[in-house]
Amino acid sequence: MHQLLLKNISQLVTVGTGGDRVKAGGAQRELGVMENASVLIENGVFRWIGTQGDAPPGLKEDITVIDASGKIALPGFVDSHTHLVFAGSREYEFAMRAGGKTYQQIAEQGGGILSTVHATRQATKRDLKRLAQGRLDAMLQQGTTTVEIKSGYGLDPDSEVKMLECIHELSEEQYSTVVATFLGAHAFPPEFRDSRDSYVDLVCDRMLPYVAKRRLAQFCDVFCESGYFSVDQSRRILLRAHELGIKLKVHADELAASGGSVLAAELRAASADHLEHIDSDGIALLKNAGTVATLLPGVSFFLNHGYAPARKLIDAGVPVALASDFNPGSCMSFSMPLMMTIACTHMGMTPEEAISASTINGAAALDLSDNYGSIEIGKKADIVLYDVPNYRYLIYHFGTNHVSLIIKHGVILEF
């Protein structure tokens, strides 16, 4: 039985839920901050939390003790929306946008999602895995301990399976907790440009059954957007995934009020992501469905377009999560502290709301909040120490990695 005691923590942010799976409304501001705190971890699980004057029960002689004086502690961040497995890069598109080209114009000139599809199809699984391992390690070093990774840069059966196998192997081999999402409906591949319903047939009749049989993904996602997958096409794919026992997510209302949020609520998806153009009806439906609104501030920042209405969503009682959407086209950053800074400066969120959104609500968007996203007795011991005077400083002093120590499942990680 291995024990690890963190003592003299200057400020412990538990993000405690009191047994709830998610934080919504005013609860997103409640972080459960403790001063001069101690945490006892046993066999990879939080076993005791108290102040420095309290004595943890049942300490063993061979316990490992860490003096966290001058540090703050938070749960490991949960990045619940990424496209981390891909080949190639698209810095040339960044230059085109800087020169005034729009996202759609770049796609019409051979850029966009299909550019990464070409590079990813050409890459071997070994190459994809090597690239992804480096990214996961870098994310860990910035405090992200749980990551969702989507497929969607293959868009044919073999390439999508290659990506999902890569993600599955990463989940088995890396310290990070990795959740796989099948996003075969990310875009229409060039070979199906003139027969889009036939591609939907392929996703429903071949890809999804194979993914389900081999248990390659916990979630199915769809890019429900004008010019991509219609509401009817998206519904068909998601219903098929549900029949096969795969949980649901939706890329919704990013480029316009496309009906994606309404569909996510109708099907009670775990999360509806993006939501830059969600309307009041969509907000009300998400609240009633209990669907997490996953907002992606890095995308709006990087593409210089409108931000999702975080303030309206939170005030309406919709649980809001933040994620990076790390991908080569619209957000080449996986820094969750940076996402929180942007959410506070451009989306009207408070630091407290941003922290809840990046921890417990991100875990809820992945159906993992029973074990991750907060520092509570019985949960997996994912905790990160930072060299900052208080939790608000972590978001205030942006562009710098303040991580001091990372503990994943009770294991102290060395980099």
Secondary structure as GFF3:
##gff-version 3
##sequence-region A 1 415
A	DSSP	beta_strand	3	13	.	.	.	ID=ss1
A	DSSP	three_ten_helix	25	29	.	.	.	ID=ss2
A	DSSP	beta_strand	33	42	.	.	.	ID=ss3
A	DSSP	beta_strand	45	51	.	.	.	ID=ss4
A	DSSP	beta_strand	64	67	.	.	.	ID=ss5
A	DSSP	beta_strand	72	75	.	.	.	ID=ss6
A	DSSP	beta_strand	77	79	.	.	.	ID=ss7
A	DSSP	alpha_helix	91	98	.	.	.	ID=ss8
A	DSSP	alpha_helix	103	108	.	.	.	ID=ss9
A	DSSP	alpha_helix	113	122	.	.	.	ID=ss10
A	DSSP	alpha_helix	125	141	.	.	.	ID=ss11
A	DSSP	beta_strand	144	150	.	.	.	ID=ss12
A	DSSP	alpha_helix	157	173	.	.	.	ID=ss13
A	DSSP	beta_strand	177	185	.	.	.	ID=ss14
A	DSSP	three_ten_helix	190	192	.	.	.	ID=ss15
A	DSSP	alpha_helix	196	202	.	.	.	ID=ss16
A	DSSP	pi_helix	203	207	.	.	.	ID=ss17
A	DSSP	alpha_helix	208	213	.	.	.	ID=ss18
A	DSSP	beta_strand	219	224	.	.	.	ID=ss19
A	DSSP	alpha_helix	231	243	.	.	.	ID=ss20
A	DSSP	beta_strand	247	252	.	.	.	ID=ss21
A	DSSP	alpha_helix	260	266	.	.	.	ID=ss22
A	DSSP	beta_strand	271	274	.	.	.	ID=ss23
A	DSSP	alpha_helix	280	289	.	.	.	ID=ss24
A	DSSP	beta_strand	292	295	.	.	.	ID=ss25
A	DSSP	alpha_helix	297	303	.	.	.	ID=ss26
A	DSSP	alpha_helix	310	315	.	.	.	ID=ss27
A	DSSP	beta_strand	320	322	.	.	.	ID=ss28
A	DSSP	alpha_helix	336	346	.	.	.	ID=ss29
A	DSSP	alpha_helix	351	358	.	.	.	ID=ss30
A	DSSP	alpha_helix	360	365	.	.	.	ID=ss31
A	DSSP	beta_strand	383	386	.	.	.	ID=ss32
A	DSSP	alpha_helix	391	396	.	.	.	ID=ss33
A	DSSP	beta_strand	403	408	.	.	.	ID=ss34
A	DSSP	beta_strand	411	413	.	.	.	ID=ss35
###
